[in-house]
């Protein structure tokens, strides 16, 4: 009877099985932590998505400003007489 109680360990499981289970849980926890907070993690992915949308808005604003500046440039270019057009030299 004493050998049976000695081999069972805690709650009917052997010490070896408990240590392997604890090690497995620890390794899985580390893996999940790396997935969430690591270099190639979900938080980095969300930050990059946010930055991408910001850059799209900035690109659209710059395109609009460029169109307005081109329009102004061509309007001024038509006002300059052809003899004084320095761009043709």
Secondary structure, 3 states (H helix, E strand, C coil): CHHHHHHHCECCECHHHHHHHHHHHHHHHHHHHHHHHCCCCHHHHHHHHHHHHHHHHHHHHHHHHHHHHHHHHHHHHHHCCHHHCHHHC
